[in-house]
Amino acid sequence: MSEENSRKRKTDMKLNSRSMWLVKMPNYVAQMWEQAPSDMEVATVRMQTGKSPVQVQLILSKELLALSPTQPIATELDLKISKSPSSAQRAGIFSTGDGETSIEGWVSHKMDCQPVCNAKYFEMKKESLRTSKHQRGAEPLVNFVKNYKPVSNHIENIEDAKRRKEAAGKCLNKETIMELLFQAFEKHQYYTLKDLQFITKQSTFILKAILKDIGDYGKDPAHKLMWELKEEYRHYQRQETSSKPATKQP
């Protein structure tokens, strides 16, 4: 590491033991402090130590108020003290100047600065609401907007229910249903009840009554909850493995 980099990394620790307050200020106070000159007295702190907890009050200076003479400003603010817990990690305040870093102290108290609810505060809020821009507003319509009234049931749902009702009403005889089932089982060995209902367009009650006569309900894990034709109705044979002794060719 060069001598120049070593000098830049040094930190002045003279104020290491100083305690400081970390105060959260209202926006209007922070904006006024940014506009004020660096040598101006912006506020005065008053403390009443005879009470517990200690009451701290911030009074904005007349020089600061003179920067905005036409605006109503709440000049009295209360500082609500909440001491930093000893178990929490300490926060340090650092400053940089002339290429050197100095520690200004450690945060001992965290405080919230809140305006006192008096006549000046309500006057300031009233003026703020009056001058603020509303995000919502009414705009005139150029084109006519068509409104759709709500309906209890859409036309698509009515037509779909009608088709289902007509399909359910077409009850086929047992021979026709069995023929449709046999044609389906010629293509595949196993079917679920839902698939057979889609193929035959018949109700679940009718299909179960016919399947109990011509089919077996699969219970093995490989074809669970599926139907298969009984052995006497099958047009296929289960593949059986035959073991024959090997004969030696002469």
Residue, then its C-alpha position, 0 to 999 in steps of 0.5 A: m500500500s502506498e503512502e498516499n493511500s495510507r494517509k487517505r484511510k486514516t480516521d480522526m478519532k478525537l470525538n470518539s466519546r461524544s454522544m449524538w442524537l439522530v432526529k427524523m425531521p418533517n419535510y417542510v423543516a428539512q427543506m427550509w434548513e437546506q435553503a438557509p445559509s450555513d451561518m444562520e441560526v435555524a432553531t433553538v432546543r429547549m429541555q425540561t429536565g425536571k420531568s421524566p421522561v425529559q421533554v425536548q422542544l424545538i423552536l424555529s428561529k425568526e431568521l429562518l421564518a423570514l425566508s418564507p414570510t407569506q407562508p404559515i409555518a408551525t414553529e414549535l415542534d416536540l422531540k419524542i425521545s426513544k433511547s437506543p437499546s444497549s443490545a442494538q448495534r451502535a451507529g456512528i456519525f462520520s464526516t469527510g473534509d480535505g480528503e480525511t475522515s473524522i468521527e463526530g460521535w455515536v448515536s445515543h438517542k433516536m428521536d422523532c420531531q413532530p409539530v405541536c398541534n396548535a393554531k399555526y399548525f392547523e393553518m399550515k395544513k389548511e394552506s398545504l391542502r389548498t395548494s396541493k394538486h389533486q391526483r384525481g379529477a373529472e374529465p369530459l368524455v368526447n365519445f359515447v361510452k357503451n355501458y353493459k348491464p350485468v346478466s345472471n347468466h351469459i348466452e354461452n353458458i345457456e347454450d352449453a347447458k342446453r347441449r348437455k341436456e340434449a346429449a343426456g336425453k338421448c339414451l341409447n339401448k343396451e346393445t348399442i352402448m355395449e357395441l360402442l364399448f367393445q369398439a373402444f376396448e378394441k383400441h385400448q385395453y384400459y379406460t377410465l369411467k370419465d373417458l367411456q362416458f365421453i365416448t358413449k355420451q351416456s350417464t354414469f349410472i347407465l355405464k356402471a350398470i353395463l360395465k359390471d356385466i362385461g368389465d372388471y374394475g382395475k385395482d392394481p397400482a398400474h391401472k388403478l381406477m380404470w376398467e378392463l373387459k372381462e376375460e370372456y369378452r377379450h379379443y387378446q391374450r395375455q403375454e405369457t413367458s415360456s421357458k423351454p430347455a435349449t436343445k443342442q443341434p447335432 
